Amino acid sequence: MRLSENGYIPQSLRQAQILILKILQCILAVNIFAFLDPAKNLSFSDSPLAQNPGGVYMYFKDKSKSPILILFCLFMVIVGCRNEVEAGPTAPDFSLANLSGQTVTLEQYRGKVVLLDFWATWCPPCRMTIPLLIKLQEKYRDEGLIILGISIDDPQQITDKDLRYFKKITQINYPVLRFNQKVMQDYFEDESLSVPTMFVVDRNGKVRDKIVGYAPDPLEKSLAVVMK
């Protein structure tokens, strides 16, 4: 399943889409209300924007109905915004080797929140993100957060020994895995890869967010929502 930016809608964009949908529902509701009693409720011909056929503008003849409709619209918008962010596609399972040669799968962490960090030692934004990931792992460890750092370093240039040393000097407190072509195909397909790229996977194995680049605030806010 493709999880690229063309195939997966990030949390912030999904929330905006829900809000727009609710606003459109409000407009539809007002028009239905007008249809039920058009003589008393709405008039387009009397409106100040009657000469603008492309404008979405409604002039209320019966002023007493206006507050009711406004409250109804606000209720619809607020209810929509309070909905939990819907889950995305199921995160593809994988089998990757850690720095001790043991196999780690995503499925073994079902029931926990998993943060997948695709990164590389040569990437400055990746290095900048590491202290934040260390802090988040410490903060949410007892609540079931698992961070998995998936290194995309070339194994012929950066060996497991090199990565173990890098992990030690940076004090990384979460597992570091070696990538393979299958996990890259499953999560990025043919898109150009940017690192770091992080996927937030909820306790049911659903992708809840995708964060690209050094983005501390969006990452912390995304995890705070999923960890509730």
JOPE-V800011 format. One record per pair of residues at least 6 apart in sequence whose ideal C-beta (glycine too) atoms are under 6 Angstrom apart, sorted by the first residue. I is the first residue (numbers start at 0). GAP is how many residues later the second one is. Records with the same first field share a line. If there is no record, write none. Layout:
I = GAP ; GAP
This chain:
0 = 88 ; 91
1 = 187
2 = 184
3 = 185 ; 187
7 = 80 ; 202
9 = 199 ; 200
10 = 74 ; 198
17 = 62
21 = 54 ; 55 ; 58
24 = 51
25 = 47 ; 50
29 = 39
33 = 7 ; 8
39 = 22
40 = 21 ; 24
41 = 16
42 = 16 ; 18
45 = 13
46 = 10 ; 12
48 = 6 ; 8
59 = 6
86 = 119
87 = 118 ; 119
88 = 118
89 = 115 ; 116
90 = 110 ; 114 ; 116
91 = 94
92 = 13 ; 14
93 = 12 ; 89
94 = 8 ; 10
95 = 8 ; 81
96 = 81
97 = 6 ; 77 ; 79
98 = 61 ; 64 ; 65 ; 77
103 = 73
108 = 37
109 = 95
110 = 92
111 = 32 ; 34
112 = 31 ; 32 ; 90 ; 113 ; 114
113 = 32 ; 87
114 = 32 ; 85
115 = 32 ; 83
116 = 32 ; 79 ; 81
117 = 32 ; 34 ; 77 ; 79
118 = 7 ; 30 ; 76 ; 77
119 = 6 ; 32 ; 33 ; 75
120 = 32 ; 37 ; 45
122 = 72
124 = 71 ; 88 ; 89
125 = 69 ; 70
127 = 86
128 = 67 ; 85
129 = 40
131 = 84
132 = 14
133 = 39
136 = 10 ; 36 ; 37
139 = 87
142 = 84
146 = 27
147 = 27 ; 29
148 = 27
149 = 27 ; 29
150 = 25 ; 27
151 = 27
162 = 13
166 = 9
193 = 18
196 = 15
197 = 13
198 = 8 ; 11
199 = 8 ; 9 ; 22 ; 26
200 = 6
201 = 6 ; 24
207 = 18
208 = 13
210 = 7 ; 8
